Amino acid sequence: MDKEKTLIPLSEAVEAIKTAILRGQYEALKDVNRVQLAVYFAIGKYLSVNTRKLAYGAGAIKAISEQLHKELPGLRGFSESSLKNMRRFFEEWQMLDGTANNEQQSPIIIGESANSKSPIATGDLPNTVNEIDIHHAIIIPNIAEFPIDDFLKIPFTHHIRLIEKIQNIKARYYYIHRTAEEHLSVEALEKLIKQQAFENRDKLPNNFSQTISNSSMARKAVMMFKDSYALEFINTEEIGERDSQDIDERVVEQKIVQNIKNFIMTFGKDFSFIGNQYHLEVYGVEFFPDLLFFNRELNSLVVVELKIGEFKPAYLAQLTTYLQILDDHVRKPHENPSIGIVLCKSANKDFVEYVIQKYTSPMGVATYKTNDDMPEDLRKALPNIDDLKKIISAEII
């Protein structure tokens, strides 16, 4: 008897939510994810407005869920916890309706009004229990960095995981974009968050956390390398009369070798130079990695492969071969697995992050700029190549 009394005041709420669900199922034939998010956002707002004011008393959401399942047998996704997640979804993103700031607003129109061919007018969702407007559920601030297209692409479960695990708004934007762009599963998204991909976004794209078993050492490796290096001592204009398009990796390599002290100071601390075009051989097949170092902090060999153009996935396969041979035939028993770095002129970081995760050897991809890439005013402020050689020679002596 008491349970029946509890449900009676909620009957209109149940009817409103049920109508929104059925209308959403019809609209979803046009754009499933977009409409689903609109329905959940609208229901979440309705529940937030009413249950937070205790309009229905304690246990209201549970009672609503139970009654919905009675009236819509086979209904999925509207359990008590799901309804609470919808409420949280709205409350976490309630800035989207403009109540938290004075930004200009842009409505996300889901469909047309049942009584009109024109889009439903702008306005807050009504608080009356018999209306939940799924057509105009989500209103976003007109700010450039908000990834609205990506926001509407990713499933509700992914949104809830982000709400649970990420508080920083910029980090949420980052993970929303990565999820939409790479079609990440929930498990893949959680893995990306665990790897602190947002915090490490300014570091070089790498797979260290997956391939270096010691988590402390993986973090050290991430911090050891930059995503971009300024090699001001390389000036292709000083190399000769040839066209800069003809400058190949060997020329860049030789310039680095000639200025190895400066390169190591640029590259990072605790690096020792072993050699260039280091000879490797296995089963009679020879290989010659461009640059080989040893890093004391990481206790690892570090092979650097130079490329003068844009990153290509084939570079990682080449590097994998070098690392396997180094580990099998060069690495000492007390040393950690070898690390590989592709150093190229340009790279799409998101693409590199995407393709590098499938490799089982620790690798990263960094870019570099030479003197020729520097702005003219900065180039004039730098010493010329002859002066730089004199400085390096004097320091060595």
C-alpha positions, 0 to 999 in steps of 0.5 A: 500500500505504501509503495502504491502511494509513493508511485502515484505522485510520480505517475506524470513523471513516468509518463513524461520520461516514457514519452521522451524515450518513445519519441527518442526511439523514433528520432534515433532512426535519423541519428542514433547517438546524437538523439540518444544524448539529447534524450539522456540530457533532457531526462537528466535535466528534468530529474535534476530540476525535480529530484534535487528539490525533493519534489518527489521525496527520497527514492523517487528515481528508483520508483520511476525506474521500476514503473518505467520497466512495468510500462515498457517491458524489455526496456534497457538502459533506464535502471536506477543507476542509469537515470542517476547517470543521466542526471549527472550527465546534465549536471556536469555539463549544465554549463551548456545551457548558459546558466554558468556563464554569459557566453552566447548560446547555440542550440542543438536541434534534434528534429522538428516540433510535432505541431510545426515544420520549424525548429523548436524555439530556444528556451529552458526545458519546462519543469512541468512533468508532462513535457520533456523536449528532446528536440532542443535538449542540448544548448552549447556555449559558442566557444571555439574550443568546445568539440561539439561534433566530437561530443555528439559522436561518442556514446553515453557510456564514454561520457559517463567514464569521462565524468567519473575520471576527469575533472579538468575541462580541457582534459575532457575536451582532449579525450572526447576528441581522441575517442571520436577520432579513433573510435575508442572502446570504453576499455581503450578510453580508460587505458588512455586515461590511465596512461595520462595521455592528456598530461603527456600530450606535449611529450613525444608520441610513444608506446613506453607505458605499454612496452616498458614493464617497470612503470617508474622506468616508463615515466622516466622514458616519457620525461627523458625525450622531447616531442621536438628538438631545435638543431640550430647547428644544422644549416643546410646553406653551409653544406654546399651549392646543392638544392635543399631538396637534395639534402638527405638523412646522411647529410643531417647525420654527418652534421650531428656527428660533427656537432655531437656534443651540442646534439647531446646537450640538446637531446637531454642528459645522461646520454653517451654517444656510441657511434653512427651507422652502427653495424648490426648483422643477423643471419648475414643481413646487415643493418646500419642505424643512424645514431646509437647512444647509451642513456645512464638514467634509463640504463638502455641503448637508444637508437635514433633514426633520422628522416628528413621528411614527414613521418611514415609508419614504415619507419617504426617497422624499420626501428623495430628490426634495429631494436630486436637485433640490439636486444638480442646481440648488443645489449648487456644482461644488466641493461634494460631493453633498447629504446628507439626514436624516429627523428623526422622533420614533421609528424601528425602526433595523433596519427603517430599515437594511433599507429605506434600502440600496436608495436611491442618495442619501446619507441617514440617519434620526435621532430626537429627544426634546423637553422633554416627553419628558424624565423629570420630574426632568430637566425640573425641572433644565433652565432654562424656555423663557424663561430659555433664550431670555434665555441665547441672546439674551445669547450672540448679543449 
